[in-house]
Amino acid sequence: ALDRATTQQVMKSVVQFIAVDEGRRGVLIPKWTGSGTIISPDGLILTNCHVAYPSAMYGGADFDYDLLIVAITVRSDEPPQPSYIAEVVQFSPELDLAVVRLTKTIDGTPVDPAGLNLPTVPLGDSDLLEIGDTVSIFGYPGIGGETITFTSGNVSGFSSAQGVQGRAWIKTDATVAGGNSGGTAVDSEGYLVGVPTKFGAGDDLQLDCRQYSDTNNDGRIDENDA
């Protein structure tokens, strides 16, 4: 299990994303939320592609937004504080991963990356994980209220994916709910080893399911797979 100091360090690097549209008279209209992990002190954040740039995965105007707001974790018993606006700098629909960069403060002031000095989680090596290892999940699931949520469990297996050499997915019995997507999965020493991604029904984008492996062995992943 994580010790208290490591838990505190990891917690402060977890963020909540809020995709919003700008309505009349400057009113912001939330569309969906997700989670992310600060991976560099100058403002790079790792998350799911379907959180930060869902139109790259699914297409359609329903997945567009005007602003991507980043809310910073301050305390475990307080809602995250909307602090920055971010833009996507790299994304991979195939891996469902994206990296965003903080560009402005919430009031629109340009950010100086050199002056941020944000808390981060050190990157680990997911290839070193084994079945039975402990994995801890941090994020902002919709069912967890407004504050950050922590769950833990064991690595229960691995799955492959087309175009990815070796293990692509880490299976775990830790609870992962909608809103956790894009968040933080660390090993027993507090190193980032995965990005929680919810596949089942009821997530923030109202997707019933999506295919992640070639279950019918026809060489591609499409609607004919389980």
N, C-alpha and C positions, 0 to 999 in steps of 0.2 A: 504494500500500500504506500501511497505517497505520504511523505511527512508533511507537517503543517507548513513549513517554510516553502517547500517546493510547490505545494498546492496554491499558496498565496502568489508565488511568482508566476505560475501558469495562468491563474485566474486573471491577473491584471493584463495579460496579453490577449485575452479573448475579447472580441468585439461583436456587436450586433449590427447587421446591415438592415437598412430600411429603404426600400425602393419606393419613390414617391413621384407623383405627378403634381405639377404646379397648377392650382385652380385659380379661380377669379380672386382678385385682390390679394394675391400672394399666399392664399391658403394652400397648404401642402396636403395632398391626399395619399395616404399610405396604400401601397398595392400588395406588397408581401415583405416578409422579413427572413433573415437567415443569420448565420454566424460566420466568424472568421478568426484567423490567428495572425497576430503581428509577427512577422518573421525577420524584420530588420528594423533597427531603431530609427531609420530615416523614413519610415512610413509605407513599407511594402506589406501587404496582407494577403494571405493565402485563403482561398475559399473554393466553393463549388462553382462551376460554370453556370449551373442552373440557378444559382443565387445571384451572381453578379452580372451575367450576360445570357439570360435564358433564351433570347431570340436567336442566338447562335446555335442553340440545340433544337428548338422547336419551331422557330419562325412565327410570323404573325404579329400583328400590332398589340395583341393582348399582353405580350411580354416586353413591350417597350416601357421606358420610364424617363422622367425628366432629370431626376437627381438620385444619386446613390449616397445616402447619408450613413455615416459611421458613428455609432454610439460606443463610447469607451467605458469599460468596467471600472468603477471607482471603489465600490464596496460590495460584499456578497449579499448584503441585505437591502441594497438600494437598486433601483432601475438603472440601466446604463445611461450615460450622459451623452446625448447627441452633440458631437464636437467637430466633426469634419465632413467634407464632401470628397468623394473619391471618384477615380476613373479607372476603367479596365485597361491594363497595359499588355497582358498576355492572357490567352485563353485556349483551352483545348476541349471542344465538345466531346471528342472521343474518350478522353480521360475524365470528363466532368470536373475539370480543375480550371481555376482562373487566379491571376494575381492582379490586385488593384493597388493603386498608389494614392495616398492622400494628397490632394491638390489645393484645397481651400479649407479655411475654418468655416464653421457653421454660418458665420455672418458674411462669408464671401471673400475674406482676406486671403490672398495667396499664401501658401505655406512655404517656409524655408526648410527643406528636408534636413539640412545640417543642424538645425536648431531644435528638432523634435525630441530626440533621445528617448524614444518610447520603449517600454518593457517588451521583451521578446521571449519566445520559446526556442531553445536550441533544437536544431534539426537532428533527428536520429536516423537509424537505418532499419526500415521495416523488414528487410530481408533477414534480420537477426531474430525476429519474433518467432516463437514456436507455440504450438497448441498448448494451452494451459497457462501461458503467460498472462499477467494482469494488464488490462488496458483501462484507462480512465478517460471519460468523456466530459468535456466542458462545452457549454453553449447556451443558447436561448430558445428552447423549445416552446411552442405555443401553449402546451399544456402545463408549463412550469411557472406560469405567472410572468411578472415583469422582471424578475431578478435572475441572475445567472444560476444555472443548474449543473450539478455534478452527479454523474453516475459512474459505476465501474462494473467490470465483469471480466470474463476470461476470453482469450483468443480461442475460438471454437473451430476454426478451420480457415482455409484459403480458397479463392477461386481465381480462375484465369479469365482473360478477355482477349478478344481478337486484336492483334497489333501490339500487345504488351507481352514482353518476354518475362517469363516467370510469374510470380504471384501478382495479381492486379487488385484483388479485393481481399480484405481481412474480414472474416466473419467473427462476430462476437455476440455473446448473450447479454452484453450491457444494453440498457434501455436507450434507444435512439428514437426521438419523436420529431415530427415536423417542426422546423425552426432550428434544430440541431445541425441541419445540413450546412456544410461548409466549415463547421467548427473544429474543435481541437480534440485529438486523440493522442494521449501520451503513454509511454511505457512506465514501468515502476520507478524509473529515475527521473521522470519529467521531460523526456525527449519526445519531440513530435514525431510520431510514426504513422499517422493516418489522418484522413479527413472524413469525419462521419457523414454518411450519405444515406438518406432514407429512401427505400425503394417502394414501400408498401402504400396502401391507401391512406388518404387523409392528410397528405402533406400540404404545404402552403400553396403549391401550384395546382392542387386538386387533380393530381395524376393518380390514376388507379394503380398502374404498374408500368414498368418498362423493362425491356430485355437487357441483360448484361452479359450473356454468354451464348455461344452457338450450341443450343441444346439439341438441335436436330442434325448437327454435323453436316450442314450443306455448304460450309465455308464462309458464311456471312451471318451477321446478327440483324434480324429484322422481325416483322410482325408474326412470322411463322415459328419463332422460338417461344419457349415457355417464359 
